[in-house]
Every structure is written in structure tokens, then in C-alpha cells.
Amino acid sequence: MTVQEYNQCVDKYADAVYRFILKSIEDEDNAQDIVQESFTKMWEKRDNIEDGKSKSYLFTTAYHTMIDWIRRSRNVKVEDRFFENHATSRHRYDDLKEVLDEALSRLPQIQKTVVLLRDYEGYSYEEIGKITNLNESQVKVYIFRARVALKNYIGSLDTVI
């Protein structure tokens, strides 16, 4: 990878990587740090990156950097917030985006990651598998489970409207 190709990669993919990381960890400052660290790692390995593989390499690096950050920052007891009883909640949302963001935040990290890569960034199952080191079947299972959980959380349109 040449300096020009690296700069083009930064121009083309920086926003997409940032959106992906921000949606995953919901912390702007740390998302910026993770993206910066990912581009730094990419720069250091630029001689080993094949032409045309920069996007995949970047998202893979960003994903692994994010996972490392999550592991380092996990000082709080992990809780499965998704399966709380939502039937008793009478909070009504005015914005569909707010509902989706809340539902996404309750997913386990791997499910959230694969859904964001598939539905927000448009990656294929195979590409998601390469980024997350999962096989294609595992990716499909995680996406299915995430979508079921999202559907169960959101419930009917009466919750949203």
C-alpha cells in the first residue's frame, strides 16, 4: 500500500469506521481514539496490505481494537439488560431512532457488531465473518438472534408511536 492509497483509504472509510465504532460503544471520545489507533496500526502494516483489501483490513483492525478496549474498560459487572421485563415499562418514544438505539444498546456486543456491520454498513456475511473471525453460519445465527431480540424489545408499533 502506497502513501497515496493509504490517504485515499482514510478519506473513503474514516467516517464509516467511526460510525461503526460509535454505534458499538456509544462513546464519542473513545470511538475517535479507536479509529485513530486502527489507522495507526494500518499505517504500520501498510507494506503487508494487498491492493484492494484496505477496507476489510481497516474494519477488522478497528473491530479487534474495539474489543481490546472493551476488555480493558470492563470494570463494571456485566449484566444482561436485554431480558429485563419491558412489559411494565410505560415509557413511550417519539422517535424511532431513539427506540432503535436503545434496543441496540441492550444487545450483547457480538450481536450488536454483526447487526451494525450487516444492516448499517452493508457487509456480506462472508465479509463480516472475516472481520469478526466467525464463520458464515455463526454470523447468520448472531444476526438472527439479534433481530429477534430487537423485534421482541421494540414489540408493536404502539410502543413506538
C-alpha positions in Angstrom: 0.0 0.0 0.0 1.4 3.3 -1.0 1.1 6.6 0.9 -1.5 7.8 -1.7 -3.5 4.6 -1.3 -3.4 5.0 2.5 -4.6 8.6 2.2 -7.4 7.5 -0.1 -8.4 4.9 2.4 -8.5 7.5 5.2 -10.7 9.7 3.0 -13.1 7.0 2.0 -13.5 4.9 5.2 -12.8 7.1 8.2 -16.4 8.2 8.6 -17.8 4.6 8.2 -15.4 3.1 10.7 -16.1 5.9 13.2 -19.9 5.3 12.8 -19.5 1.6 13.3 -17.3 2.0 16.4 -19.5 4.8 17.8 -22.7 2.7 17.4 -20.9 -0.2 19.1 -19.5 1.6 22.2 -21.6 4.8 22.3 -18.7 6.9 23.5 -17.5 9.6 21.0 -14.1 10.2 22.5 -13.2 6.6 22.8 -14.6 5.9 19.3 -12.3 8.6 17.9 -9.3 7.0 19.8 -10.1 3.6 18.5 -10.4 4.8 14.9 -7.1 6.7 15.2 -5.4 3.6 16.7 -6.8 1.5 13.9 -5.4 3.8 11.2 -2.1 3.9 13.1 -1.9 0.1 13.0 -2.8 0.1 9.3 -0.1 2.6 8.6 2.5 0.4 10.4 1.4 -2.6 8.4 0.9 -0.8 5.1 3.6 -2.8 3.3 1.8 -6.1 4.0 -1.7 -4.9 2.9 -2.7 -6.2 -0.5 -4.2 -3.7 -3.0 -8.0 -3.7 -2.7 -8.0 -5.2 0.8 -7.7 -2.0 2.7 -11.3 -1.6 3.7 -11.5 -5.1 5.0 -8.2 -4.8 6.8 -9.3 -1.5 8.4 -12.7 -2.7 9.7 -11.1 -5.9 11.0 -8.4 -3.9 12.8 -11.0 -1.4 14.2 -13.2 -4.3 15.4 -10.3 -6.0 17.2 -9.1 -2.7 18.7 -12.6 -2.0 19.9 -12.8 -5.5 21.5 -9.5 -4.9 23.2 -10.8 -1.5 24.5 -14.0 -3.1 25.8 -12.0 -5.8 27.7 -9.7 -3.2 29.2 -12.5 -0.9 30.3 -14.8 -3.6 31.7 -14.7 -2.5 35.3 -18.5 -2.8 35.7 -20.2 -6.1 36.3 -21.6 -7.4 33.0 -25.4 -7.6 33.1 -27.8 -8.9 30.6 -30.1 -5.8 30.4 -31.9 -7.0 27.3 -34.0 -9.5 29.1 -35.4 -7.2 31.7 -39.2 -7.1 31.9 -40.1 -4.4 29.4 -43.9 -5.1 29.6 -44.1 -3.0 32.7 -42.4 0.0 31.1 -44.8 2.6 30.0 -42.2 4.9 28.5 -43.4 6.0 25.1 -40.9 7.1 22.4 -41.4 9.9 20.0 -38.5 8.9 17.7 -37.9 5.6 16.0 -34.2 6.2 16.0 -34.3 6.6 19.8 -36.1 3.2 20.1 -33.6 1.5 17.8 -30.6 3.0 19.6 -32.0 1.9 23.0 -32.7 -1.6 21.6 -29.2 -1.9 20.0 -27.6 -0.8 23.3 -29.2 -3.8 25.0 -27.8 -6.4 22.7 -24.7 -8.4 23.6 -21.6 -6.9 21.9 -21.1 -9.6 19.2 -24.8 -9.4 18.1 -24.6 -5.6 18.1 -21.4 -5.8 16.0 -22.7 -8.1 13.3 -26.1 -6.3 13.0 -24.3 -3.0 12.6 -21.9 -4.4 10.0 -24.7 -6.0 8.1 -27.6 -3.5 8.3 -25.7 -0.2 8.8 -22.6 -0.8 6.8 -23.9 -3.3 4.2 -21.2 -6.0 4.6 -21.9 -9.6 3.3 -22.0 -12.5 5.7 -18.6 -13.6 4.5 -17.0 -10.2 5.0 -18.5 -10.0 8.5 -17.0 -13.4 9.2 -13.6 -12.3 8.2 -13.8 -9.1 10.3 -15.0 -10.8 13.4 -13.2 -14.2 13.0 -16.5 -16.1 12.9 -17.7 -18.5 10.2 -20.6 -17.6 8.0 -23.0 -19.8 9.9 -22.1 -18.1 13.2 -22.6 -14.7 11.7 -26.1 -15.7 10.4 -27.0 -17.1 13.8 -25.9 -14.0 15.6 -27.7 -11.7 13.2 -30.9 -13.8 13.5 -30.8 -13.8 17.3 -30.1 -10.0 17.3 -33.0 -9.3 15.0 -35.3 -11.5 17.2 -34.2 -9.7 20.3 -34.7 -6.3 18.6 -38.2 -7.3 17.5 -39.1 -8.5 21.0 -37.8 -5.3 22.5 -39.5 -3.0 20.1 -42.7 -5.0 20.2 -45.6 -3.5 18.4 -45.7 -0.2 16.6 -47.8 1.1 19.6 -44.6 1.2 21.6 -43.1 3.5 19.0 -46.0 5.7 18.0 
